[in-house]
């Protein structure tokens, strides 16, 4: 079977390849933009959390906080004295 290459067939093939490359490049840029937007959103979220933590620390500056929390491990209690009979 003999296949002849025609000018129109070659041009059509080149145009199809160029079209595929353009579409792939566009999709790559679209995905890159989406990733950048998500990173910016995460950065803004961290910044807001840091700002709220800074405001909370500034509000509580100079205050004393007492935590009444006792940790017991296996029923053992640490004491400062010893009973003598």
WOQUIVEN-V723901 format. One record per run of one state. SS is the DSSP state (a for helix, b for strand, c for the rest). FROM is the first residue (numbers start at 1). TO is the last residue. If there is no record, write none. Layout:
# WOQUIVEN-V723901
ss: [SS;SS]
from: [FROM;FROM]
to: [TO;TO]
This chain:
# WOQUIVEN-V723901
ss: [c;a;c;b;c;b;c]
from: [1;7;60;73;74;76;77]
to: [6;59;72;73;75;76;85]
